[in-house]
C-alpha cells in the first residue's frame, strides 16, 4: 500500500477514535471530576506505553536535551488539549463539542502557512471553506436556546481546537527528527506527571485521597477510562504523529471534521441527543470538504520536510 494511503487510513482511524472519545468522556464525568479523569487516563496510558517499550527497547531513544525540545509539544497535546476538552465537555453536549472542535482546520491552515510555509491550492481552499461552512451552519442552527454554561463549554472546546492546530503544525517538524514511539511515550509521560500531580495534590489538600480510586468501583468508568487511555490517548498520539510525518498539517487537520460526524452520531445513539435535519445538511458539507481538501492536494510531496520552523528557535 502506498505511503499516502497508509497515512489516510491512519487519519481515518484517528478520526473515529477521537469522535467516539467525547462519548466516553461524558460517561466518566458522571462518576469522577475532570482532573481525576485525566490523572487516571494518563496513568493507564503510561503503563501501556511502558509495556510496549519493555518489549521493544529500541522504541525509546531520548536524552535530556530531547526532553526539552519535546516539552512545548507535550504542553499543547496532551496537556492543554485534553484538559480543556474534559472541562469543556462538563458544560456542553458531546455533539456541540464535536461541532465546535471542527474549527481546527481553520487555525491549522493559518498556522501552517505562517510557520511551515505550506502551500494550499485554490481548490483546497474551496474544499476547506465548504467544510467550515458546514460546521458554522451546524453551530448556528444549534445555537437556539444556548445558555451561559453552554457558551463556557463551547469556549473551552474552541481553545482545544487552537491547541490541536498548533500541535499539528509544531509536530510536523519533530516527526522528522524523532521516532513515533519516542514522541508518543514522552508526550504520555508529561501528561501523567502533570495531571497526577494536580489531582493527587488537590485530594491531599482537601483530605479526600481515599476518593481518588473510587471511580474504579463502577464498570462503566473502567470501560470508558480504558478506551480513553489506550485508544484515545496512546494510540491517537502515535497515529497523529505518524500521519503528520507523511502528509501536510493542513490536510491532517481536516480529518477532525470527520470526527465531528462520529461524535454527533454517538451522542444521538448512546446519549440520546437529538439529531435534526440540519445536522445532515452540515454533515454532507463536512464530508465533501474532507475528501476535497485531500484529493485536490494529492500531488503534494508527502515526505517533504517543513522549510523554516524549528522548535529550537523557540526555546
C-alpha positions as CSV (number, residue, x, y, z in Angstrom):
1,X,0.0,0.0,0.0
2,X,1.4,3.4,-1.0
3,X,2.6,5.6,1.9
4,X,0.0,8.3,1.3
5,X,-2.9,5.7,1.6
6,X,-1.4,4.3,4.8
7,X,-1.4,7.9,6.1
8,X,-5.0,8.4,5.1
9,X,-6.1,5.1,6.6
10,X,-4.3,6.1,9.9
11,X,-6.0,9.5,9.8
12,X,-9.5,7.9,9.3
13,X,-8.9,5.5,12.3
14,X,-7.7,8.5,14.3
15,X,-10.9,10.4,13.4
16,X,-13.1,7.5,14.5
17,X,-11.3,7.1,17.8
18,X,-11.4,10.8,18.6
19,X,-15.0,11.1,17.5
20,X,-16.1,8.4,20.0
21,X,-13.9,9.7,22.8
22,X,-16.4,12.5,23.5
23,X,-19.0,9.9,24.4
24,X,-16.7,8.1,26.8
25,X,-15.6,11.4,28.4
26,X,-19.2,12.3,29.1
27,X,-19.7,8.8,30.7
28,X,-16.6,9.3,33.0
29,X,-17.9,12.8,34.0
30,X,-20.9,11.1,35.7
31,X,-18.5,9.3,38.0
32,X,-15.4,11.4,38.6
33,X,-14.2,15.0,38.4
34,X,-12.3,16.2,35.3
35,X,-8.8,16.3,36.9
36,X,-9.1,12.8,38.4
37,X,-10.3,11.5,35.0
38,X,-7.2,13.0,33.3
39,X,-4.9,11.6,36.0
40,X,-6.3,8.0,35.7
41,X,-6.4,8.3,31.9
42,X,-2.7,9.1,31.6
43,X,-1.6,6.7,34.3
44,X,-3.1,3.8,32.3
45,X,-1.8,5.2,29.1
46,X,1.8,5.4,30.5
47,X,1.5,1.8,31.7
48,X,0.6,0.7,28.2
49,X,3.4,2.7,26.7
50,X,5.9,1.4,29.2
51,X,4.9,-2.2,28.4
52,X,5.4,-1.5,24.7
53,X,8.9,-0.1,25.5
54,X,9.8,-3.2,27.6
55,X,9.0,-5.5,24.6
56,X,10.8,-3.2,22.2
57,X,13.5,-1.1,23.8
58,X,14.5,0.4,20.5
59,X,11.3,2.4,20.6
60,X,12.6,4.9,23.1
61,X,15.8,6.8,22.4
62,X,15.9,10.0,24.3
63,X,18.2,12.4,26.4
64,X,17.6,15.5,28.5
65,X,18.1,17.8,25.6
66,X,15.4,15.9,23.6
67,X,13.0,16.2,26.5
68,X,13.3,20.0,26.5
69,X,12.6,20.1,22.7
70,X,9.5,17.9,23.0
71,X,8.1,19.6,26.1
72,X,6.5,22.5,24.3
73,X,4.7,20.0,22.0
74,X,3.5,18.0,25.1
75,X,2.2,21.2,26.6
76,X,-0.1,21.6,23.7
77,X,-1.0,17.9,23.3
78,X,-1.9,16.1,25.5
79,X,-1.8,18.6,28.4
80,X,-3.8,21.7,27.2
81,X,-5.8,19.8,24.6
82,X,-7.3,17.1,27.0
83,X,-7.6,19.5,30.0
84,X,-9.6,22.0,28.0
85,X,-11.6,19.2,26.4
86,X,-12.7,17.5,29.6
87,X,-13.7,20.7,31.3
88,X,-15.5,21.9,28.2
89,X,-17.5,18.7,28.0
90,X,-18.6,19.2,31.6
91,X,-20.5,22.2,30.4
92,X,-21.8,21.3,26.9
93,X,-23.1,18.3,25.0
94,X,-20.8,15.9,23.1
95,X,-22.5,16.9,19.8
96,X,-21.9,20.6,20.3
97,X,-18.3,20.0,21.4
98,X,-17.6,18.0,18.2
99,X,-19.1,20.7,16.1
100,X,-17.0,23.5,17.7
101,X,-13.8,21.4,17.5
102,X,-14.2,21.2,13.8
103,X,-12.8,24.7,13.5
104,X,-9.3,23.0,13.8
105,X,-8.7,23.2,10.0
106,X,-9.2,27.0,10.0
107,X,-6.5,27.5,12.6
108,X,-4.2,24.8,11.3
109,X,-4.3,26.3,7.8
110,X,-3.3,29.7,9.2
111,X,-0.5,28.4,11.4
112,X,0.8,26.0,8.7
113,X,1.1,28.8,6.2
114,X,2.9,31.1,8.8
115,X,5.3,28.6,10.4
116,X,5.7,25.8,7.8
117,X,5.2,27.8,4.6
118,X,2.9,25.1,3.4
119,X,1.2,25.9,0.1
120,X,-2.6,25.4,-0.3
121,X,-4.2,25.3,-3.7
122,X,-7.3,27.3,-4.6
123,X,-9.4,24.1,-4.9
124,X,-8.2,23.1,-1.4
125,X,-9.2,26.4,0.0
126,X,-12.7,26.0,-1.6
127,X,-13.0,22.5,-0.1
128,X,-11.9,23.6,3.4
129,X,-14.3,26.6,3.2
130,X,-17.1,24.2,2.3
131,X,-16.3,22.0,5.3
132,X,-16.0,25.0,7.6
133,X,-19.4,26.4,6.2
134,X,-20.9,23.0,7.2
135,X,-19.5,23.4,10.7
136,X,-20.7,27.1,11.0
137,X,-24.1,26.1,9.7
138,X,-24.4,23.3,12.3
139,X,-23.2,25.7,15.1
140,X,-25.6,28.4,14.0
141,X,-28.6,26.1,13.8
142,X,-27.7,24.5,17.1
143,X,-27.4,27.9,18.9
144,X,-31.1,28.4,19.7
145,X,-31.6,28.4,23.4
146,X,-27.9,28.4,24.2
147,X,-27.2,29.2,27.9
148,X,-24.2,30.6,29.7
149,X,-22.9,27.2,30.7
150,X,-23.1,26.1,27.1
151,X,-21.1,29.1,26.0
152,X,-18.4,28.5,28.5
153,X,-18.2,24.9,27.5
154,X,-18.1,25.8,23.8
155,X,-15.5,28.4,24.5
156,X,-13.2,25.8,26.2
157,X,-13.7,23.4,23.3
158,X,-12.7,26.2,20.9
159,X,-9.5,26.6,22.8
160,X,-8.9,22.9,22.3
161,X,-9.2,23.5,18.6
162,X,-6.5,26.2,18.8
163,X,-4.2,23.9,20.9
164,X,-4.7,21.0,18.4
165,X,-4.0,23.3,15.5
166,X,-0.7,24.5,17.0
167,X,0.2,20.8,17.8
168,X,-0.5,19.8,14.2
169,X,1.9,22.5,13.0
170,X,4.7,22.1,15.5
171,X,4.6,18.2,15.5
172,X,5.3,18.3,11.7
173,X,8.9,19.2,12.4
174,X,9.6,16.9,15.3
175,X,8.2,13.8,13.5
176,X,11.1,14.3,11.1
177,X,13.6,14.2,14.0
178,X,12.3,11.6,16.4
179,X,10.7,8.1,16.2
180,X,7.0,7.9,16.6
181,X,7.4,5.7,19.6
182,X,9.7,8.2,21.3
183,X,7.3,11.1,20.7
184,X,4.3,9.2,21.9
185,X,6.0,7.9,25.1
186,X,7.4,11.3,26.1
187,X,4.1,13.1,25.5
188,X,2.2,10.5,27.5
189,X,4.8,10.8,30.3
190,X,4.3,14.5,30.5
191,X,0.6,14.1,30.7
192,X,1.0,11.5,33.5
193,X,3.2,13.8,35.6
194,X,1.1,17.0,35.2
195,X,-2.3,15.5,35.7
196,X,-1.4,13.2,38.6
197,X,0.4,16.0,40.4
198,X,-2.6,18.2,40.2
199,X,-5.2,15.5,41.1
200,X,-3.3,14.0,44.0
201,X,-2.3,17.4,45.3
202,X,-6.0,18.5,45.3
203,X,-7.0,15.4,47.2
204,X,-4.2,15.7,49.7
205,X,-5.1,19.4,50.4
206,X,-8.8,18.6,50.8
207,X,-8.2,15.4,52.8
208,X,-10.1,13.2,50.2
209,X,-7.3,11.0,48.9
210,X,-9.4,7.9,49.6
211,X,-11.8,9.1,46.9
212,X,-9.2,9.1,44.2
213,X,-9.7,5.5,43.2
214,X,-13.4,5.2,44.0
215,X,-14.5,5.6,40.3
216,X,-12.9,2.2,39.6
217,X,-15.7,0.6,41.6
218,X,-18.0,1.2,38.6
219,X,-17.7,-0.9,35.4
220,X,-18.9,2.0,33.1
221,X,-16.0,4.1,34.3
222,X,-13.4,1.2,33.9
223,X,-14.5,0.6,30.3
224,X,-14.6,4.3,29.4
225,X,-11.2,5.1,31.0
226,X,-9.6,2.2,29.3
227,X,-10.9,3.4,25.9
228,X,-9.7,7.0,26.7
229,X,-6.3,5.8,28.0
230,X,-5.3,3.2,25.4
231,X,-7.1,4.2,22.3
232,X,-7.9,7.9,22.7
233,X,-4.6,8.9,24.4
234,X,-1.9,6.4,23.4
235,X,-3.0,5.1,20.0
236,X,-4.1,8.5,18.7
237,X,-0.8,10.1,19.8
238,X,1.0,7.5,17.7
239,X,-1.4,7.8,14.8
240,X,-1.3,11.6,14.6
241,X,2.5,11.7,14.8
242,X,2.6,9.1,12.0
243,X,0.2,10.9,9.8
244,X,2.0,14.3,10.3
245,X,5.2,12.6,9.3
246,X,3.6,11.7,5.9
247,X,1.2,14.5,4.9
248,X,0.8,18.2,5.4
249,X,-0.6,19.6,8.7
250,X,-3.4,21.4,6.9
251,X,-4.6,18.0,5.4
252,X,-4.4,16.2,8.7
253,X,-6.5,18.8,10.5
254,X,-9.4,18.4,8.1
255,X,-10.0,14.9,9.4
256,X,-11.1,16.5,12.7
257,X,-14.3,17.3,10.8
258,X,-14.9,13.6,10.2
259,X,-14.6,13.2,14.0
260,X,-17.5,15.7,14.3
261,X,-19.9,13.4,12.4
262,X,-18.9,10.4,14.5
263,X,-19.3,12.5,17.7
264,X,-22.8,13.6,16.7
265,X,-23.9,10.1,15.8
266,X,-22.5,8.7,19.0
267,X,-24.3,11.3,21.0
268,X,-27.6,10.6,19.3
269,X,-27.3,6.8,19.6
270,X,-25.8,6.4,23.0
271,X,-26.6,9.6,24.9
272,X,-30.0,10.2,23.2
273,X,-29.0,13.7,22.0
274,X,-31.4,14.9,19.3
275,X,-30.5,14.8,15.6
276,X,-32.2,17.2,13.3
277,X,-32.3,17.6,9.5
278,X,-29.9,20.5,9.6
279,X,-27.3,18.1,11.1
280,X,-27.5,16.0,7.9
281,X,-27.0,19.1,5.7
282,X,-24.0,20.2,7.6
283,X,-22.6,16.6,7.6
284,X,-22.7,16.4,3.8
285,X,-20.8,19.7,3.5
286,X,-18.2,18.5,6.0
287,X,-17.6,15.1,4.3
288,X,-17.2,16.8,0.9
289,X,-14.8,19.2,2.4
290,X,-12.7,16.4,4.0
291,X,-12.5,14.5,0.7
292,X,-11.9,17.6,-1.4
293,X,-9.1,19.0,0.6
294,X,-7.1,15.8,0.4
295,X,-8.0,15.0,-3.2
296,X,-7.1,18.4,-4.7
297,X,-3.7,18.3,-2.9
298,X,-2.8,14.7,-3.8
299,X,0.2,15.9,-5.9
300,X,2.0,17.2,-2.8
301,X,5.2,15.8,-1.6
302,X,4.1,13.8,1.4
303,X,7.5,13.3,2.9
304,X,8.7,16.9,2.3
305,X,10.2,18.5,5.4
306,X,8.9,21.9,6.7
307,X,11.1,24.7,5.4
308,X,11.7,27.2,8.2
309,X,10.3,26.5,11.7
310,X,12.3,24.7,14.3
311,X,11.4,24.1,18.0
312,X,14.9,25.1,18.9
313,X,14.3,28.6,17.8
314,X,11.5,29.0,20.4
315,X,13.4,27.5,23.4
